[in-house]
Amino acid sequence: MISFNRIIKLRDLEIFRVSKNGTIFSYVVIEDTRKPFIEEDKKLDPLCYMEEEDINAILNVFRIALINDEKLNEEDSFFLKSFFSDFVNNTNLTNFIITEYIQEDLYDHEVNIKFFNKILKDIGSNYIIEEFDEMNWIYLSQD
């Protein structure tokens, strides 16, 4: 059985913990960049086959990162990519990129703001979660 827990929901960032049979096997970060594709993105498949005009028409890119301690098998990778790609309304102005990352020491850290910021740094995100009073946690999740 696979379960999904959204552990952080901010305005432009969501982080999910994915468990399989009661064991954590992935963290998923969905980041709304509020920016178009960067030049590095345009080299990725299938973007590299698209017309430059069509790529430049996309004004907002969501980055979806699958973070694991070891490479996912093909079935789990396909399942997670399919599941989380449905979280983004794909339009002619909005698109997304899904990337898998391996972080060998993923489960060797206490799960807190520092842990999430380390994940964000490791996946190349510029997003930084600011420290906040835990009493405000409920308000953040309703943003």
Secondary structure as GFF3:
##gff-version 3
##sequence-region A 1 143
A	DSSP	beta_strand	2	9	.	.	.	ID=ss1
A	DSSP	beta_strand	13	20	.	.	.	ID=ss2
A	DSSP	beta_strand	23	32	.	.	.	ID=ss3
A	DSSP	three_ten_helix	41	43	.	.	.	ID=ss4
A	DSSP	three_ten_helix	47	49	.	.	.	ID=ss5
A	DSSP	alpha_helix	52	57	.	.	.	ID=ss6
A	DSSP	beta_strand	60	68	.	.	.	ID=ss7
A	DSSP	alpha_helix	74	85	.	.	.	ID=ss8
A	DSSP	beta_strand	94	102	.	.	.	ID=ss9
A	DSSP	alpha_helix	113	122	.	.	.	ID=ss10
A	DSSP	three_ten_helix	134	136	.	.	.	ID=ss11
A	DSSP	alpha_helix	137	140	.	.	.	ID=ss12
###
